[in-house]
Amino acid sequence: MPTEGTHTARAEIKVFTSNSTRSVLGALVPQFERSSGHKVSITADPAKVMMERISGGERGDVAILGTTAIDELAKAGLVEPKSRRRFARCRVGVAILQGAPRPDISTVDAFRRALLNAKSICHTEHGASGMYVPVLLERLGILEQMKPKIVTRPGGYIARVVVEGEAELAIQQIVELLSVPGVDLVGPIPDEVQKTFQTSAAIFTASKAPAAAEALLQSLLQPSSAGVFRDKGLDPIAD
C-alpha cells in the first residue's frame, strides 16, 4: 500500500489487538507517534472477546491477533489479505509471587509435581493460553486432581491474581506474565507440552487511513524493534 503523505497527513490509527501484544505496542507506538505525527489508539481484549467484537461490527484500522484469527478475518473480507504479515511468537510460562520459592519446571515430570504441590494455580478463560491450560492439565494426566485448585478470570493479566494472594502459580503467555509488577517469571513450560502462539497483523478493509496503518506496521516490524519484542517476552518474526 502507498505510504506517501503519511508524515504530512495526520491520521488516527485504531489498533485492535489481544493482550499478548499490548506491552510491545505500548513500548513502540510512542516513538512512531512522535516521528509520524499520527495518533494511535490501542484497544486490547482477550483474543476470543476481540474476535466477538469484530464479528459484532466493530472496526479499526489495524488488527494484531492470532494468525488463525487474522486468516479468518481475511477470509470474511474484513481485513485486506495482501496486508497480512507475521508479527510475533510467544510461549506459555509460569509466574510466582516475587521472592517466593521457585518451583522446578525444567522437565515434564518436575512441572507435573510443581502443579500438584501448588496450593492453587490461575489462568484466564478466554485468552489463548488460558484456553490451553485445561488441555495442558489433561495432557499431564492431572486435570481432575487440579480442578479444586484452579482460580480463573475471564481475561486480562492473570498474574495479578498471584499478586493479590489468590493463587500461588500463574500460567499464561510469557509476554503477559512479564507485564505484571510483583511477580517473578519461573520460566517457560517444558517443550514437550509447550504451546507456541503466533500472532499476525493486517489492515482492515474498512480502514479510513490505510496508508498510515501500513506505515505503523512497517515501523513496528523494523529490525531495530526486535530487542523490544524480546524484552517484552515475544519472539519477533522476520518475513
N, C-alpha and C positions, 0 to 999 in steps of 0.2 A: 504493500500500500504506500502511497506517496507520503513523504514526511515534510515536504516543502511548506514553510509557513508555520511550523509548529512552535517556533521560537517567537513569532510575532503575533499570531492569532491565539490569544489565551483561551483556554477551554477548561471546563470542569470535567474531570475524568472519574467516572464512578466504577469502582472495582468491587466485584462480588467474589468473595473467597471463603475458604474454610479456615478454622482456627489454626491449622497447621502452617499456614504461610503468613499469619498476621505479624509475627515478630520480625521476620525478614523484611516485610513491606514497611513496617514501622521504622526500620533502620535505614532503608534505601530511598524511600519516597521523598523525604525532605530535601535531599540533595537534588533530586530530579525537579522538584517544585522550584527550587532556587535557580537552577540553571535554565529551565524552560519557561518559567512564568505561568505554567499551568497549575491548576489546583486539583488535588487528588483526594477523593473521599473513599474510605475503605469500609465496606460492610462485611462483617465476618460472622459466620454461624457454623454449627456442626454441619458436615457435608450433607447429611440427609435433609436437614432443615433448609439449607440453602437451595438444594435442588427442588424442594417443595415450593419454596418462594418463587423460584424462576418458573416452575410449571404453573404456578398460580397467576403469572402475568407480570411479575417484577422484572425490570430490565435495567441494565447498566451499560458500560462501555467495554469493560474487560471482565472476563471470568477466569479465575485461577482455582481449579478444583482437581479432584482425582481424574486421571487420564480417561478412565471409563466414563465418568460423568461428562467430561468435555466432548468425548466422542458421541455420546447420546444427544447432547445439545446440538452438535453439528448435524447429526442425522435428522433431528427435528427441525433444522433450519433456523435455530436460534443463535448460533454463532457461525461466523464465516469459516468454512472448512480450511481454506488456504491460509488463514491467520494462525492456525494451531501450531504450537511448539511446546516441546517438553520443558518443564520448569524445574523440578527438583525431585529427589527421593528422600524418604525418611524411614527410619526403622523404629520399632517399638522398644521401649525401655522401662526400667523400674526406678522409682524415686522413693526416698525415705525422708523423714524429718531431719533437718540439718543437725549434724553432730550425733545422730543415733548410730548404733552399731550397724555396720554394713553386712547384709546377708551375702552369702556366696551364691551367685547365679551363673557361675562360669561354665557349668555343664547342665545338661537337661536334668540329670538326677539331682544335682545341687539346687537347681531352680525349683524343682518339684518340692524338695524338702523345705526350701525357704518359704514357699507359699503355704505348705501345710503347717509350718511352725508359726506363721504370722497370725496375730490375733484378728486381723482384718485386712482386706485389700479393697481398693476402689477403682472404678472405671466408669466411663461415660456410657450412655445407652445409644446415642445417635451418632457419635463420632466414628470415623472409620476404624480406628484402633479399638475403640470401646466395643464395637460390634464384633470384633475379632476375639475379645477376651473369653467369652463362653466357648468358642471354638477351640481356643488355646487350652483351656482347662479340660475340655473333653479329650483333646489330643494327649494331654498329660495323664489322663485317667483319673482325675480328681474333681471333676465338676460337682458331683453330688456332695462330696466332703467339704467343698469350698462354699457352697451356696449360703450357709448360715453366716459366713464371714464377709460376704460381699456387700459393699456400700456403693450405690450408683447415683449418678446425677444425669439429667437429660443430655447435657453437653457442657462445654466450657473447659477450663483448665482444671483437670481433676485433682492435681497435686495440692490444690488449695484445701481439699478435704483433709489431707495429711497435716497441713499447717494448722488447721483448726482442731486437730486432735481426734477426728472422727474415724480415721483409718491409719494403719501402720505402713502399708505399701501402696503406691500408686502405679498403675500400668497405663501407659499412653504413648503416643508418638514422642520421641525424644525431644523434638523441637518444642512441643507443648509443655513437657516437664521442665525444660530449661527456662521457660517463661515465668515460672513461679518462684519468687523470692522465699527463702526459708526452707528449701528442700535441697538435698544432695542427690545427684544422679548416681545410682549404683552402676548402671551401665546398660547396654542393650541385652535383650534376652538371647539365649543361645541360638546359633544359626539354624539348628535343626528344627526349631519351632518358630523361627523369626518370620515376621510378615513385613515385607517392604512395600511401602506405598509410594506410588509415583504420581506427581501432580503435573498438569499441563495448563497452558494458558491459551486463551483465544479471545477474539474481539466479537462482541455481539453484532449481529446483522442490523439491529436497530440502533446501533451507536450513533450519537449525534456528533461525535468527534473522533472518527476512526483514525485520522492521521495522528492526532495527539495520543490516542490509545496505543498505536503502533510505536510511537516514539517512547512511550513509557515502557513497553515490553522490551524494546531494544536496550534501554537504559538499565533495566533490572537484570537483564541477562548478559550484559557485557562481561568479558573475562575478569575485569577488576572487581566485580561483585562477588566472586567465588569465595573469598575469605570470609565475607559477611555471612554468606549462606552456611558455611561450616561452623562459624562461631555460634550460630543460632540452632545448630543441630540438624541442618539439612545438607544433603549431598547435591551439589549443583550438577546439572546435566548439560553437556555441550552437544548441540545438534550438529 
